[in-house]
Amino acid sequence: MIVSSDGHLLSVFAAVVQHGSFSAAASALKLSKSVVSQRVQQLEERCGIRLLERTTRRLRLTEAGAAVLEAATRVEDALDQLSRSLEAGRKEPSGVLRVSTTNDLGPLLIGPTVARFVSTYPNVRVEIFSEDAARDVIESKVDLAVRIGAPKSSSFTVRKLAVLSEPIVAAPALADQLGAITHPRELDRAPWVRHSLLNIAALRFHGPAGASVELTPKFRAEANSGSTLLSLLLHGAGVGVLPEHALREHVHAGRLVILCPGWIWKKVTLYALTPSRTSLQPTSKAFLTMLRQQLERDSSRWSGLRETEGY
């Protein structure tokens, strides 16, 4: 090891380089000049190479000395970051938390979590930025983002939050008109609504025991946001699919009915994105913990709904 038992060889060496002389470094470190000189000499002995060229006028870094100084700087920065993280971890979350989400996830998922979060942590102010473009995750300098799907980038760390299914639903009045529906094929003549991003004619549905079927729905309306699509479904404009987080409350209240129990269109994965350049801050960590708790509660509630609906 190039760090002695008292842990100061690298820091003493860095101080000598920073202050330009053994005397100035000794004064800054509140050590004697001889102790500073001895520690630099010990470091050179452990490295097996001269790190400083000494003249009567000045000190000059050797090539090896420059490499050791760079390593010493990295070690010092890492220790400072660790110290700040440990100190922050002992504090109650406070300050501003900037959360990026999509226009669909904001009102349907993030809003309820934020309401509980600010009640639990009154010293935190939450700023929510709703935008579907991935660029805001980096350019807006947010603390965390919540997205369906995981963009590939080294600029942020990706954490999996939940896997959500997309069942087939309709308003009760429309479901009554359609009759007892048990298979997606029975919906080939039903009116459908969709998200405008769903720019495909045929949908493949997946059912029990690995069964699947492709359907070409008759789309009567479409919307460019999940919240508007949900409104179309609630008002009986057609049959459609949405991720379960958008449906739980309405299925539970009887405002929507699950059709074709046991069948879904697909599953989507919900992720949290945080900047890679820094460790996860206490406020962000607390928010993600609360969001995961909400997702777990919702999942348990959804399981109960699926059992009730035979889904």
FENMOZI-V228846 format. One record per residue. N is the residue number from 0. OMEGA is omega in whole degrees, -180 to 180 (* if undefined). Layout:
# FENMOZI-V228846
<<N & OMEGA> <N & OMEGA>>
This chain:
# FENMOZI-V228846
<<0 & 178> <1 & 176> <2 & -176> <3 & -178> <4 & 178> <5 & 170> <6 & -172> <7 & -178> <8 & -179> <9 & -178> <10 & 177> <11 & 179> <12 & 179> <13 & 180> <14 & 178> <15 & 179> <16 & -178> <17 & -174> <18 & 173> <19 & 178> <20 & 178> <21 & -178> <22 & -179> <23 & 178> <24 & 179> <25 & 179> <26 & -179> <27 & -178> <28 & -177> <29 & 175> <30 & 175> <31 & -180> <32 & -179> <33 & 179> <34 & 179> <35 & 180> <36 & 180> <37 & -177> <38 & 175> <39 & 178> <40 & 178> <41 & 179> <42 & 179> <43 & 179> <44 & -180> <45 & 178> <46 & 180> <47 & -178> <48 & 179> <49 & -178> <50 & -179> <51 & 170> <52 & -175> <53 & 173> <54 & 180> <55 & -176> <56 & -174> <57 & 175> <58 & 178> <59 & 178> <60 & 169> <61 & 178> <62 & 177> <63 & 179> <64 & 178> <65 & 179> <66 & 179> <67 & 179> <68 & 178> <69 & 178> <70 & 180> <71 & 179> <72 & 178> <73 & 179> <74 & -179> <75 & 179> <76 & -180> <77 & 179> <78 & 177> <79 & 179> <80 & 178> <81 & -180> <82 & 180> <83 & -180> <84 & 180> <85 & 180> <86 & 179> <87 & -179> <88 & -180> <89 & -176> <90 & 173> <91 & 178> <92 & -179> <93 & 178> <94 & -177> <95 & 175> <96 & -178> <97 & -176> <98 & 176> <99 & 178> <100 & 179> <101 & 179> <102 & -180> <103 & -176> <104 & -177> <105 & -177> <106 & -173> <107 & -175> <108 & -174> <109 & -178> <110 & 180> <111 & 179> <112 & -180> <113 & -180> <114 & 178> <115 & -176> <116 & -178> <117 & 176> <118 & -180> <119 & -177> <120 & -175> <121 & -180> <122 & 179> <123 & 171> <124 & -177> <125 & 175> <126 & -177> <127 & 178> <128 & -179> <129 & 179> <130 & -177> <131 & -178> <132 & -179> <133 & -174> <134 & -176> <135 & 179> <136 & -177> <137 & -171> <138 & -178> <139 & 179> <140 & 179> <141 & 178> <142 & 177> <143 & 178> <144 & 177> <145 & -175> <146 & 166> <147 & -174> <148 & -176> <149 & 176> <150 & 179> <151 & 179> <152 & 176> <153 & -177> <154 & 180> <155 & 177> <156 & -176> <157 & 178> <158 & -180> <159 & -179> <160 & -176> <161 & 172> <162 & -174> <163 & 177> <164 & 177> <165 & 179> <166 & 178> <167 & -178> <168 & 176> <169 & 174> <170 & -177> <171 & -178> <172 & 179> <173 & 178> <174 & 178> <175 & 178> <176 & -177> <177 & -179> <178 & -178> <179 & -179> <180 & -180> <181 & -177> <182 & -179> <183 & -180> <184 & -179> <185 & -180> <186 & -175> <187 & 179> <188 & -179> <189 & 173> <190 & -179> <191 & 171> <192 & -177> <193 & 171> <194 & -177> <195 & 176> <196 & 179> <197 & -173> <198 & 178> <199 & -177> <200 & -175> <201 & 177> <202 & 176> <203 & -179> <204 & -176> <205 & -175> <206 & -177> <207 & 174> <208 & 177> <209 & 180> <210 & 176> <211 & 180> <212 & 178> <213 & -178> <214 & 175> <215 & -174> <216 & 172> <217 & -177> <218 & -178> <219 & -179> <220 & 176> <221 & -179> <222 & -178> <223 & 175> <224 & 180> <225 & -178> <226 & 178> <227 & 176> <228 & 177> <229 & 178> <230 & 178> <231 & 179> <232 & -178> <233 & -179> <234 & 174> <235 & -180> <236 & -180> <237 & 175> <238 & 180> <239 & 178> <240 & 174> <241 & 175> <242 & -172> <243 & -179> <244 & 180> <245 & -171> <246 & -169> <247 & -176> <248 & -175> <249 & 175> <250 & 180> <251 & -178> <252 & 179> <253 & 179> <254 & 175> <255 & -180> <256 & 176> <257 & 176> <258 & 178> <259 & -179> <260 & -180> <261 & -180> <262 & 175> <263 & 175> <264 & -180> <265 & 173> <266 & 178> <267 & -178> <268 & 180> <269 & -177> <270 & 169> <271 & 180> <272 & 177> <273 & -178> <274 & -179> <275 & -173> <276 & -179> <277 & 175> <278 & -179> <279 & -177> <280 & -177> <281 & -179> <282 & 177> <283 & 180> <284 & 180> <285 & 180> <286 & 180> <287 & 176> <288 & 180> <289 & 179> <290 & 178> <291 & 178> <292 & 178> <293 & 180> <294 & 178> <295 & 178> <296 & 180> <297 & -180> <298 & 178> <299 & 179> <300 & 180> <301 & 177> <302 & 177> <303 & 178> <304 & -179> <305 & 178> <306 & 179> <307 & -177> <308 & -175> <309 & -174> <310 & *>>
